[in-house]
Amino acid sequence: MSPVFPVVASHARYRAAVAELPRSTWHAETAHGAVVVIPGEGAWWEELLEAQAAGASAVVVSHPQSIPASAQAGLVGIPVVVERPHLRADAAAEAVRRRQETPATVVTVESAAPSGDLDPVLRDGIRWAEVLAGGPLQAVSGAIPAEGGMALLEARPPMAPDPVPVTVLATVLGRTARTGLLRVTALGEVRTVVESDGMGLENSLTTSTESGSTHAPVRYEGSARLALRRAMEAASKGAVLPDLGELLADQLVVAGLRQEHKQG
């Protein structure tokens, strides 16, 4: 029988997700032994450390905006799930599976968002690029200031003879836009296209081979419920999750893109 975890959450999406998982969770008011959901606004890093000190079993950080300069993944000793608006863990795993170990030769990241929301969209695009290219990214040239821009990066997959070029294009939308848009394309013998409007329900995933194109089935599970399930599974197994470290690494890449890089 799977363990049952209390959940501390104030956001309506997460309270609805708890109601959808009656056999594995229930609402709670105290952090001890619970999965604690923290909105990713303001000083969310401090709230994360407070939840850990209070005995939380796991933490979910929902849609982190800015990231404190003092944030360090190594300071956290409990599982942390990061709910990212343009990146779902299940969709990322599905994208890799459908490529069937076929390497990408080029990856493009096209993003558009209001100026104040550009960093979170770029972070998710950077993570998708690393997933599809198969290795960490390093900036080569270009910059993406507040008004948008273009940059060239390289991914270096382990054991690959050559780096994979990654082009990142960012466009700033008007202030009336409600959400960001993201499209990531990985080219090669297999073509993968990921599209997201940031609404949190799904990432549209298309895989094309010489046999034709296929679309991944629509996932009707909301990202809040997915995040809770991942947190509870990790807590029950004592598993270490990569989410927080990946978020911090992606932020470092984005911070670098905000500055001009000289070729070579």
N, C-alpha and C positions, 0 to 999 in steps of 0.2 A: 504494500500500500504506500502510495506517495505521501510524503509529509505535507502538512497543511501549514501555511505561513500567514501570519497576520500582515496586513499592509497598511502603512500610514501614508495617506494621500489626500490632498485637498482638491486637486484638479478634477473636474467633472469627467474627463475622458478616462482617468484612472479609476475613479469610483465606479464608472460603468463597467470597466474591464474586470474589476473585482466581482461585480454582480454576475458577470458572464463566466466566472470560474468558481462556482460555489463549493466544489469538492476539494479545491486546493488552497483557497484563501478566504479571508474575511477582513472586514474593516477593523482597524485598531487605532488607538490614540497615543500609545507610547512606542518608542523605537526599539526597546529591548526585544531581541529575537525576531524583529519584523523586517520586512522589505520596506524601505523608506523611499518615497518618491520625492525628488527635489526639483522644483522648476529651475531651468537653467538661466535665470536672470539674476542680476546683482551678484552678491558674494556667495554664489552657490558652492564654491569650493570650501568655504568655511562651514557651511551647513553640512556638507559631506563629511568633513572631519568630526563635526559634532555628533552626527548620526553614528559614526563608527565608535566614538567614545561612549555613546549611550548604549552600545551593545547591539546595534542593528546587524541582521544577518547578511543583508545585501542592500545596495542603494541603486536606484534608477535616477539618472540625471536626464530630465526631459528638455530637449531642444536647447542646448547651451548656446548662449550668445557670445559675449566676451569671455575670455579665459584669463584669470588672474595670473600675473607674471610669476607669482610665488607657487603656482600649482606644480606639483611633482607627483607623477604616478606612483613612485616608490614609497610615498608616505601612507598609502592606503593599503590596509591589510584584509579587506573584505571584497567580495565580488562587486564590481560596479558596471552596470549596463548603461550605455549612453544611447538614448533615443535620438536619432538624427533625422531631420525631416526628409532628406533626399537619399537616405541610405538605410536599407533594411538588411539585417544579417542573413535572413533566409534568401532574399533576392541575390545578394552577393554570392552566396554559396551556389545557388542555382546557375548564375552566370558562368562561374568557373567550371562547374560540372558540364555544362553544355558545350564549352569550348573543347573538352576532351583532351586537355593537355597540349592543345595547339597554341604555339606562342603568338603573341601579337607583334606586328612589325611597326605599327604606328598607333598612337592613341590621341584622340582629340577630346578636349573638354570645353563645351560651350555653356556658359552660364549667364543668367540675367537676373538682376534683383535690384530693389531699391538700394540706394547707397548704404544706408545703415544696416542692411541685411546681407550685404555682399560677402562678408567674411564667412558666415556659416555655410552659404551655398558653395563658395570656393573650397572650403574644408571638405565638404562631402564630395565634390568633384575630384579633389586630389586623392581622396581615399579610393574612389571608384577607379581612378587611373592606376593606382598602385595595385589594386586587386586584379585588374585586367592585364596589366603589363607584367605582373609577377615579381616586382621588386621595388625597393624604395626609390623615391624621386629626389633628384638634385637639380636645382635651378641652373640654367645655362646662360640665358640672355633675356632681355625684355623686363617689363614691369607692369604692374596693375595698380595704378593709383586710384584715388577715390572716384575719379570719373570713368574708370574702366580702362581696359587695355589688353595687350597680348603678351604672352611670355612663352619661352621654350624651356622645357625641362627634359631630363633624361631619367629613365628607369633602368636599373641594373639588376636584372633577374639573376639569381644564383646560377652559376655554371653556363650562362649564356655568353657566347663569344662577343657580342656587340650590344651596346645599350639600345633601349627602345626610345625613340623620340616621342615626347608628349607635348602637344600644343595646348595651351590654356587661353581661351578667349573669354573675357568678362565684359558684359554690357550693363550699364546702370540704367534702371527703369525709372519712370516718374514716381513721384511720391504717392500717387494714388494707387499704384500697384499693391496688391495685397500679399503676394507671395513671390518667391523666387522660382526660376525655371532652370532645369539642368538637363543637358544631353551629353552623354559620353559615348564615344564610338571607338571600338578597338578593331583595327584592320589586320588582315593576314589571310591565311587559308580559311579561317573562320572569321566572320564579321559579327561583332556584338554591338548592339545599340541599346543603351539604357536611357530612359526618359523619365523625368519626375517633375511634378508641379508642386511638390512640397506639402501636399495635403495629408500625407501620412498613411494612406490606405495601401498603396502599392507602388512599386517601381515597374514601369513598362519595360519588358525585356524581349528583344528580338534577336534571334541567332540565325545567321545565314551561312550555308555551305553550298557546295556544288550541287547538292540535292534539292536546294530550295530554302525557303525561310520558314521558321517556326516561331510562334509566340508563346511565351511562358504563360501558364494558366493564371487567371486573375486570383489574387489572394484577398479574400474578404475579411480576414482577421485584421483588425486595426493594429497599428504599431504600438499602441499602449499595452494592449493585451500581450502582444509578442514580447515586449520588453519585460513585462511581469513574469511571463513564463520562463524566459531566459534567466532572469534574476533568481527565481525560485529553484530552477534546476541547478544553477551554479552553487547556490547556497547549500542545497541538499547534498551535493557531491564534494563541496569544498574546492570547487574549481577556480582557477585563475582565468579571468577574462581579459582579452586584449583591448577592449573598448576605450578605456581611459588613456592608456599609453598611445593608442592610435590617434585619438583626438588631439593630444598634446603634440604629437609628431606632425600632424597635419597643420596645426596652427603655426608651428615653426616654419613650415614650407610657405604657408600663406603670408606670414610676416616677412619672409624673404622676398616674396613677389611684390610686396609693397615698395621695395627699393629697387633702384636701377641696377641691373647686372651687366657687367662687361663681358663681351664674348671671350670664351676661353678662360 
